[in-house]
Amino acid sequence: MTVATSDGESVWAFRYSSEGKSRSLYFSTDVTALRQLHPDADILRGLGDETRLVVSEPLGDLPGAWNAVPESAAGVVRPGTDEIRQFEPIRP
């Protein structure tokens, strides 16, 4: 499964498969870092500094823009520091 959900401020994204072969999941690099990498990319100028995208496949072709979420991982995107950690459901 790949799932992303939000409360309007934070986004939680999960990538997990009991077989270890879940579909891909990507998150965007910090927008301020992307602006430094690609100063001529007009699309980045209109995004807020805390903007992040979570997608099943990378969008566009900006080098350094996309980061793969590792297998069996959960990510939390919120203002400030984002985090990725190992994830495995608790079995009953």
MODELLER restraints for C-alpha pairs under 7 A, 6 or more apart:
rsr = mdl.restraints
at = mdl.atoms
rsr.add(forms.Gaussian(group=physical.xy_distance, feature=features.Distance(at['CA:1:A'], at['CA:15:A']), mean=5.93, stdev=0.5))
rsr.add(forms.Gaussian(group=physical.xy_distance, feature=features.Distance(at['CA:1:A'], at['CA:16:A']), mean=5.41, stdev=0.5))
rsr.add(forms.Gaussian(group=physical.xy_distance, feature=features.Distance(at['CA:1:A'], at['CA:17:A']), mean=5.98, stdev=0.5))
rsr.add(forms.Gaussian(group=physical.xy_distance, feature=features.Distance(at['CA:1:A'], at['CA:22:A']), mean=5.86, stdev=0.5))
rsr.add(forms.Gaussian(group=physical.xy_distance, feature=features.Distance(at['CA:1:A'], at['CA:23:A']), mean=6.74, stdev=0.5))
rsr.add(forms.Gaussian(group=physical.xy_distance, feature=features.Distance(at['CA:2:A'], at['CA:14:A']), mean=5.51, stdev=0.5))
rsr.add(forms.Gaussian(group=physical.xy_distance, feature=features.Distance(at['CA:2:A'], at['CA:15:A']), mean=4.58, stdev=0.5))
rsr.add(forms.Gaussian(group=physical.xy_distance, feature=features.Distance(at['CA:2:A'], at['CA:16:A']), mean=6.54, stdev=0.5))
rsr.add(forms.Gaussian(group=physical.xy_distance, feature=features.Distance(at['CA:2:A'], at['CA:23:A']), mean=6.46, stdev=0.5))
rsr.add(forms.Gaussian(group=physical.xy_distance, feature=features.Distance(at['CA:2:A'], at['CA:25:A']), mean=6.76, stdev=0.5))
rsr.add(forms.Gaussian(group=physical.xy_distance, feature=features.Distance(at['CA:3:A'], at['CA:13:A']), mean=5.55, stdev=0.5))
rsr.add(forms.Gaussian(group=physical.xy_distance, feature=features.Distance(at['CA:3:A'], at['CA:14:A']), mean=5.19, stdev=0.5))
rsr.add(forms.Gaussian(group=physical.xy_distance, feature=features.Distance(at['CA:3:A'], at['CA:15:A']), mean=6.77, stdev=0.5))
rsr.add(forms.Gaussian(group=physical.xy_distance, feature=features.Distance(at['CA:4:A'], at['CA:11:A']), mean=6.76, stdev=0.5))
rsr.add(forms.Gaussian(group=physical.xy_distance, feature=features.Distance(at['CA:4:A'], at['CA:12:A']), mean=5.53, stdev=0.5))
rsr.add(forms.Gaussian(group=physical.xy_distance, feature=features.Distance(at['CA:4:A'], at['CA:13:A']), mean=4.12, stdev=0.5))
rsr.add(forms.Gaussian(group=physical.xy_distance, feature=features.Distance(at['CA:4:A'], at['CA:14:A']), mean=6.37, stdev=0.5))
rsr.add(forms.Gaussian(group=physical.xy_distance, feature=features.Distance(at['CA:5:A'], at['CA:11:A']), mean=5.65, stdev=0.5))
rsr.add(forms.Gaussian(group=physical.xy_distance, feature=features.Distance(at['CA:5:A'], at['CA:12:A']), mean=5.42, stdev=0.5))
rsr.add(forms.Gaussian(group=physical.xy_distance, feature=features.Distance(at['CA:5:A'], at['CA:13:A']), mean=6.53, stdev=0.5))
rsr.add(forms.Gaussian(group=physical.xy_distance, feature=features.Distance(at['CA:6:A'], at['CA:12:A']), mean=6.26, stdev=0.5))
rsr.add(forms.Gaussian(group=physical.xy_distance, feature=features.Distance(at['CA:9:A'], at['CA:78:A']), mean=6.34, stdev=0.5))
rsr.add(forms.Gaussian(group=physical.xy_distance, feature=features.Distance(at['CA:10:A'], at['CA:76:A']), mean=6.90, stdev=0.5))
rsr.add(forms.Gaussian(group=physical.xy_distance, feature=features.Distance(at['CA:10:A'], at['CA:77:A']), mean=5.57, stdev=0.5))
rsr.add(forms.Gaussian(group=physical.xy_distance, feature=features.Distance(at['CA:10:A'], at['CA:78:A']), mean=4.49, stdev=0.5))
rsr.add(forms.Gaussian(group=physical.xy_distance, feature=features.Distance(at['CA:11:A'], at['CA:76:A']), mean=5.73, stdev=0.5))
rsr.add(forms.Gaussian(group=physical.xy_distance, feature=features.Distance(at['CA:11:A'], at['CA:77:A']), mean=5.04, stdev=0.5))
rsr.add(forms.Gaussian(group=physical.xy_distance, feature=features.Distance(at['CA:11:A'], at['CA:78:A']), mean=6.53, stdev=0.5))
rsr.add(forms.Gaussian(group=physical.xy_distance, feature=features.Distance(at['CA:12:A'], at['CA:75:A']), mean=5.68, stdev=0.5))
rsr.add(forms.Gaussian(group=physical.xy_distance, feature=features.Distance(at['CA:12:A'], at['CA:76:A']), mean=4.70, stdev=0.5))
rsr.add(forms.Gaussian(group=physical.xy_distance, feature=features.Distance(at['CA:12:A'], at['CA:77:A']), mean=6.49, stdev=0.5))
rsr.add(forms.Gaussian(group=physical.xy_distance, feature=features.Distance(at['CA:13:A'], at['CA:74:A']), mean=5.55, stdev=0.5))
rsr.add(forms.Gaussian(group=physical.xy_distance, feature=features.Distance(at['CA:13:A'], at['CA:75:A']), mean=5.08, stdev=0.5))
rsr.add(forms.Gaussian(group=physical.xy_distance, feature=features.Distance(at['CA:13:A'], at['CA:76:A']), mean=6.56, stdev=0.5))
rsr.add(forms.Gaussian(group=physical.xy_distance, feature=features.Distance(at['CA:14:A'], at['CA:73:A']), mean=5.97, stdev=0.5))
rsr.add(forms.Gaussian(group=physical.xy_distance, feature=features.Distance(at['CA:14:A'], at['CA:74:A']), mean=4.37, stdev=0.5))
rsr.add(forms.Gaussian(group=physical.xy_distance, feature=features.Distance(at['CA:14:A'], at['CA:75:A']), mean=6.45, stdev=0.5))
rsr.add(forms.Gaussian(group=physical.xy_distance, feature=features.Distance(at['CA:15:A'], at['CA:22:A']), mean=6.50, stdev=0.5))
rsr.add(forms.Gaussian(group=physical.xy_distance, feature=features.Distance(at['CA:15:A'], at['CA:25:A']), mean=6.73, stdev=0.5))
rsr.add(forms.Gaussian(group=physical.xy_distance, feature=features.Distance(at['CA:15:A'], at['CA:71:A']), mean=5.97, stdev=0.5))
rsr.add(forms.Gaussian(group=physical.xy_distance, feature=features.Distance(at['CA:15:A'], at['CA:72:A']), mean=5.46, stdev=0.5))
rsr.add(forms.Gaussian(group=physical.xy_distance, feature=features.Distance(at['CA:15:A'], at['CA:73:A']), mean=5.47, stdev=0.5))
rsr.add(forms.Gaussian(group=physical.xy_distance, feature=features.Distance(at['CA:15:A'], at['CA:74:A']), mean=6.35, stdev=0.5))
rsr.add(forms.Gaussian(group=physical.xy_distance, feature=features.Distance(at['CA:16:A'], at['CA:22:A']), mean=5.61, stdev=0.5))
rsr.add(forms.Gaussian(group=physical.xy_distance, feature=features.Distance(at['CA:16:A'], at['CA:71:A']), mean=6.12, stdev=0.5))
rsr.add(forms.Gaussian(group=physical.xy_distance, feature=features.Distance(at['CA:16:A'], at['CA:72:A']), mean=4.43, stdev=0.5))
rsr.add(forms.Gaussian(group=physical.xy_distance, feature=features.Distance(at['CA:16:A'], at['CA:73:A']), mean=6.65, stdev=0.5))
rsr.add(forms.Gaussian(group=physical.xy_distance, feature=features.Distance(at['CA:17:A'], at['CA:72:A']), mean=6.92, stdev=0.5))
rsr.add(forms.Gaussian(group=physical.xy_distance, feature=features.Distance(at['CA:20:A'], at['CA:71:A']), mean=6.78, stdev=0.5))
rsr.add(forms.Gaussian(group=physical.xy_distance, feature=features.Distance(at['CA:22:A'], at['CA:71:A']), mean=6.91, stdev=0.5))
rsr.add(forms.Gaussian(group=physical.xy_distance, feature=features.Distance(at['CA:24:A'], at['CA:56:A']), mean=5.61, stdev=0.5))
rsr.add(forms.Gaussian(group=physical.xy_distance, feature=features.Distance(at['CA:24:A'], at['CA:57:A']), mean=6.72, stdev=0.5))
rsr.add(forms.Gaussian(group=physical.xy_distance, feature=features.Distance(at['CA:25:A'], at['CA:55:A']), mean=5.88, stdev=0.5))
rsr.add(forms.Gaussian(group=physical.xy_distance, feature=features.Distance(at['CA:25:A'], at['CA:56:A']), mean=4.48, stdev=0.5))
rsr.add(forms.Gaussian(group=physical.xy_distance, feature=features.Distance(at['CA:25:A'], at['CA:57:A']), mean=6.47, stdev=0.5))
rsr.add(forms.Gaussian(group=physical.xy_distance, feature=features.Distance(at['CA:25:A'], at['CA:68:A']), mean=6.04, stdev=0.5))
rsr.add(forms.Gaussian(group=physical.xy_distance, feature=features.Distance(at['CA:25:A'], at['CA:69:A']), mean=5.50, stdev=0.5))
rsr.add(forms.Gaussian(group=physical.xy_distance, feature=features.Distance(at['CA:26:A'], at['CA:54:A']), mean=5.69, stdev=0.5))
rsr.add(forms.Gaussian(group=physical.xy_distance, feature=features.Distance(at['CA:26:A'], at['CA:55:A']), mean=5.30, stdev=0.5))
rsr.add(forms.Gaussian(group=physical.xy_distance, feature=features.Distance(at['CA:26:A'], at['CA:56:A']), mean=5.99, stdev=0.5))
rsr.add(forms.Gaussian(group=physical.xy_distance, feature=features.Distance(at['CA:26:A'], at['CA:57:A']), mean=6.38, stdev=0.5))
rsr.add(forms.Gaussian(group=physical.xy_distance, feature=features.Distance(at['CA:26:A'], at['CA:58:A']), mean=6.54, stdev=0.5))
rsr.add(forms.Gaussian(group=physical.xy_distance, feature=features.Distance(at['CA:26:A'], at['CA:66:A']), mean=6.18, stdev=0.5))
rsr.add(forms.Gaussian(group=physical.xy_distance, feature=features.Distance(at['CA:26:A'], at['CA:67:A']), mean=5.36, stdev=0.5))
rsr.add(forms.Gaussian(group=physical.xy_distance, feature=features.Distance(at['CA:26:A'], at['CA:68:A']), mean=4.49, stdev=0.5))
rsr.add(forms.Gaussian(group=physical.xy_distance, feature=features.Distance(at['CA:26:A'], at['CA:69:A']), mean=5.46, stdev=0.5))
rsr.add(forms.Gaussian(group=physical.xy_distance, feature=features.Distance(at['CA:27:A'], at['CA:52:A']), mean=6.82, stdev=0.5))
rsr.add(forms.Gaussian(group=physical.xy_distance, feature=features.Distance(at['CA:27:A'], at['CA:53:A']), mean=5.51, stdev=0.5))
rsr.add(forms.Gaussian(group=physical.xy_distance, feature=features.Distance(at['CA:27:A'], at['CA:54:A']), mean=4.45, stdev=0.5))
rsr.add(forms.Gaussian(group=physical.xy_distance, feature=features.Distance(at['CA:27:A'], at['CA:55:A']), mean=6.35, stdev=0.5))
rsr.add(forms.Gaussian(group=physical.xy_distance, feature=features.Distance(at['CA:27:A'], at['CA:66:A']), mean=5.79, stdev=0.5))
rsr.add(forms.Gaussian(group=physical.xy_distance, feature=features.Distance(at['CA:27:A'], at['CA:67:A']), mean=5.41, stdev=0.5))
rsr.add(forms.Gaussian(group=physical.xy_distance, feature=features.Distance(at['CA:27:A'], at['CA:68:A']), mean=6.67, stdev=0.5))
rsr.add(forms.Gaussian(group=physical.xy_distance, feature=features.Distance(at['CA:28:A'], at['CA:52:A']), mean=5.45, stdev=0.5))
rsr.add(forms.Gaussian(group=physical.xy_distance, feature=features.Distance(at['CA:28:A'], at['CA:53:A']), mean=5.21, stdev=0.5))
rsr.add(forms.Gaussian(group=physical.xy_distance, feature=features.Distance(at['CA:28:A'], at['CA:54:A']), mean=6.64, stdev=0.5))
rsr.add(forms.Gaussian(group=physical.xy_distance, feature=features.Distance(at['CA:28:A'], at['CA:65:A']), mean=5.57, stdev=0.5))
rsr.add(forms.Gaussian(group=physical.xy_distance, feature=features.Distance(at['CA:28:A'], at['CA:66:A']), mean=4.76, stdev=0.5))
rsr.add(forms.Gaussian(group=physical.xy_distance, feature=features.Distance(at['CA:28:A'], at['CA:67:A']), mean=6.23, stdev=0.5))
rsr.add(forms.Gaussian(group=physical.xy_distance, feature=features.Distance(at['CA:29:A'], at['CA:65:A']), mean=5.19, stdev=0.5))
rsr.add(forms.Gaussian(group=physical.xy_distance, feature=features.Distance(at['CA:29:A'], at['CA:66:A']), mean=5.90, stdev=0.5))
rsr.add(forms.Gaussian(group=physical.xy_distance, feature=features.Distance(at['CA:29:A'], at['CA:67:A']), mean=6.77, stdev=0.5))
rsr.add(forms.Gaussian(group=physical.xy_distance, feature=features.Distance(at['CA:30:A'], at['CA:52:A']), mean=6.88, stdev=0.5))
rsr.add(forms.Gaussian(group=physical.xy_distance, feature=features.Distance(at['CA:31:A'], at['CA:49:A']), mean=5.60, stdev=0.5))
rsr.add(forms.Gaussian(group=physical.xy_distance, feature=features.Distance(at['CA:31:A'], at['CA:51:A']), mean=6.53, stdev=0.5))
rsr.add(forms.Gaussian(group=physical.xy_distance, feature=features.Distance(at['CA:32:A'], at['CA:49:A']), mean=6.01, stdev=0.5))
rsr.add(forms.Gaussian(group=physical.xy_distance, feature=features.Distance(at['CA:34:A'], at['CA:65:A']), mean=6.50, stdev=0.5))
rsr.add(forms.Gaussian(group=physical.xy_distance, feature=features.Distance(at['CA:35:A'], at['CA:44:A']), mean=6.38, stdev=0.5))
rsr.add(forms.Gaussian(group=physical.xy_distance, feature=features.Distance(at['CA:50:A'], at['CA:79:A']), mean=6.08, stdev=0.5))
rsr.add(forms.Gaussian(group=physical.xy_distance, feature=features.Distance(at['CA:58:A'], at['CA:66:A']), mean=6.17, stdev=0.5))
rsr.add(forms.Gaussian(group=physical.xy_distance, feature=features.Distance(at['CA:72:A'], at['CA:86:A']), mean=5.93, stdev=0.5))
rsr.add(forms.Gaussian(group=physical.xy_distance, feature=features.Distance(at['CA:72:A'], at['CA:87:A']), mean=5.10, stdev=0.5))
rsr.add(forms.Gaussian(group=physical.xy_distance, feature=features.Distance(at['CA:72:A'], at['CA:88:A']), mean=6.32, stdev=0.5))
rsr.add(forms.Gaussian(group=physical.xy_distance, feature=features.Distance(at['CA:73:A'], at['CA:84:A']), mean=6.67, stdev=0.5))
rsr.add(forms.Gaussian(group=physical.xy_distance, feature=features.Distance(at['CA:73:A'], at['CA:85:A']), mean=5.52, stdev=0.5))
rsr.add(forms.Gaussian(group=physical.xy_distance, feature=features.Distance(at['CA:73:A'], at['CA:86:A']), mean=4.35, stdev=0.5))
rsr.add(forms.Gaussian(group=physical.xy_distance, feature=features.Distance(at['CA:73:A'], at['CA:87:A']), mean=4.54, stdev=0.5))
rsr.add(forms.Gaussian(group=physical.xy_distance, feature=features.Distance(at['CA:74:A'], at['CA:84:A']), mean=5.64, stdev=0.5))
rsr.add(forms.Gaussian(group=physical.xy_distance, feature=features.Distance(at['CA:74:A'], at['CA:85:A']), mean=5.46, stdev=0.5))
rsr.add(forms.Gaussian(group=physical.xy_distance, feature=features.Distance(at['CA:74:A'], at['CA:86:A']), mean=6.16, stdev=0.5))
rsr.add(forms.Gaussian(group=physical.xy_distance, feature=features.Distance(at['CA:74:A'], at['CA:87:A']), mean=5.51, stdev=0.5))
rsr.add(forms.Gaussian(group=physical.xy_distance, feature=features.Distance(at['CA:75:A'], at['CA:83:A']), mean=5.57, stdev=0.5))
rsr.add(forms.Gaussian(group=physical.xy_distance, feature=features.Distance(at['CA:75:A'], at['CA:84:A']), mean=4.18, stdev=0.5))
rsr.add(forms.Gaussian(group=physical.xy_distance, feature=features.Distance(at['CA:75:A'], at['CA:85:A']), mean=6.36, stdev=0.5))
rsr.add(forms.Gaussian(group=physical.xy_distance, feature=features.Distance(at['CA:76:A'], at['CA:82:A']), mean=5.78, stdev=0.5))
rsr.add(forms.Gaussian(group=physical.xy_distance, feature=features.Distance(at['CA:76:A'], at['CA:83:A']), mean=5.31, stdev=0.5))
rsr.add(forms.Gaussian(group=physical.xy_distance, feature=features.Distance(at['CA:76:A'], at['CA:84:A']), mean=6.44, stdev=0.5))
rsr.add(forms.Gaussian(group=physical.xy_distance, feature=features.Distance(at['CA:77:A'], at['CA:83:A']), mean=6.70, stdev=0.5))
